[in-house]
Amino acid sequence: MLTIDNIIGEKLDEICIVQYTDSEDLYWTESVILKFQHIHYVINVNADTDEVEILFHDQSQALTQDQFQVDNGNVIKISEHPDNALFNILGSKLTWAWTMTNNQGYSDGIQFQFNCKTNNIVQFIAIASRLQLNMLNSTETPSI
């Protein structure tokens, strides 16, 4: 069974952001696909519970469900956008991952740390039925 442990230490080859557009041309992130060498790691928001939903697909096996079909017109490949903050983690290895549970017990997010030098922590947070991406910067704790 695939779990987050299967990708710890693996190099991140590509990030794809799937955007949703409504009738008023407003955009938001619907899901994110992290592509490692043999595993695709898909992060969605479950519309029924507003919780983060994580799907794995081992590339050595054939797809058995249509869960990974997305409209290619809505997919943004981060490797083609060097100005995007996520571009800096491409090629880095995943060192840590945390699931985030709120005070009511809902799984609201997941956080990844990569072995790159700057902005190496990325959060994917469920807010309503949308996915919010946060890049965290480390700061020094002031001495007292």
FENLINVEN-V263990 format. One record per backbone hydrogen bond with DSSP energy under -1.0 kcal/mol. NH is the residue of the N-H (numbers start at 1). CO is the residue of the C=O. Records with the same first field share a line. If there is no record, write none. Layout:
NH->CO  CO
This chain:
6->3
7->4
9->94
10->7
12->92
13->35
14->35
16->33
17->76
18->31
19->74
20->28
22->26
25->22
28->20
30->18
31->18
32->43
33->16
34->41
35->14
36->39
40->57
41->34
42->55
43->32
44->53
46->51
50->46
52->107
53->44
55->42
57->40
59->38
61->58
69->66
74->71
75->72
76->17
78->15
80->77
81->78
84->81
87->84
89->86
90->87
91->12
92->89
94->10
95->113
96->113
98->111
100->109
102->106
105->102
108->100  106
109->100
110->124
111->98
112->122
113->96
114->120
115->93
122->112
123->134
124->110
125->132
126->108
127->130
130->127
131->29
132->125
134->123
136->121
